[in-house]
Amino acid sequence: MSGVTESGVVESDVVGGGSLGRGFRWLWAAYAVSTFGTWLAFDAFPLIAVVVLDAGPGQLAALAAAGLAVGAVVAVPLGPWVEFRRKRPVMVAMDLVRCGVLLSVPLAYAFGWLGFAQLLVVSVVVAAADITFRAASAACLKALVRSPDLLAANGRFEATTWTATMLGPPVGGAAIGLFGPVVTMAVDAVSHLLSALGIRAIGGAEPPPRRTQAARMRVGDLLDGWRYVLASPVLRPLFLNTVLVNALIMATAPLLAVLMLGELGFAPWQYGLAFAVPCVGGLVGSWLARPLVARFGEHRVLIVSGVLRVCWPVGLAFVGPGAGGLVLVMVVEFGLITSVGVYNPVFATRRLELTPADRVARTLSAWTISGKLTTAALTAVWGLLAGLTGTRTAVALAGLLMLATPLLLPRRGPAPGPVPVRPAGDG
């Protein structure tokens, strides 16, 4: 007979075999369907802005910046708010919010009411809801899965992400060609509705979080996530490293598009192929993460994969025209994505292990907000840098700067804690 432990783990879900439990399977299914929907609608906002609303470069830049920066700022008070509420109802609410605002775009388009202001508002709301959902889902995962199984769970999420990244944009592009520019956004909206149903299906009682602070949220509570991360000798270097590396990778993405599609004359399908095929490396890396940790230890795998993932991007500065250039991009991206596929689940597991259950939502919210704001800032800076130095030089400078980021990785792992006792019947 199943029951619920004090941490919220369903007892029937943690005994027996290698299964991560029914609750995790529903959480994973919800994540998979919404992730595929999101990648199916990849670049839907700028595409609709250009094709439907004849938006110019300035409006496209404003749309991209609003989704990252304004959405992140709006999400700042939501981290502390989520912390002291049941996580699954918050996740369902955020899915329904995303479904509703995304569905408003094809509906407005069908009636001829769609305008740029609506796209701007939708991008902000979706960004804030994404951050809030992510913070709540990390806390939910920690409650559903035992600590020894977190790496396996994060590895499955990572594999799902890379599969969606590889398949979503090509399928979405074909759907747009067949059915029009807003169809993928409608599908994305439905995917969040299905995600909400999956989360509801997890079942079992979710205990209310314990709040030891004052009942009313104070202004100082907004910074609790950052305070905890920056005070931790292990989380702080991980935070600085991952935020900077991810932002530098994303900041060079528009520059690579300009370089390959403009200066080097690659066709759009070649450009898409160059970044879709290497996503297989994400599946390879996520599959390797668990056996590598079992053999070499979590900290060593974290450091080695963290170093390897920044050794590749500088090679993109040397891409040339023709088949040779295409192969170079694929090789560099495959090496980068494979290393990231190993690093991400190990890093996500370390972060959850080091974060108490009553701080997960605030910590993840602060982490994600910092990442989005840093990405927005560095994207703007590298755009200006490319205008001053040239696109190839700007890509090279980002790659060289990434080579220095391993200095931010933690030199030692966390102090060893008590060895977790596996329930009777586990193999």
Disulfide bonds with the S-S distance in Angstrom:
none
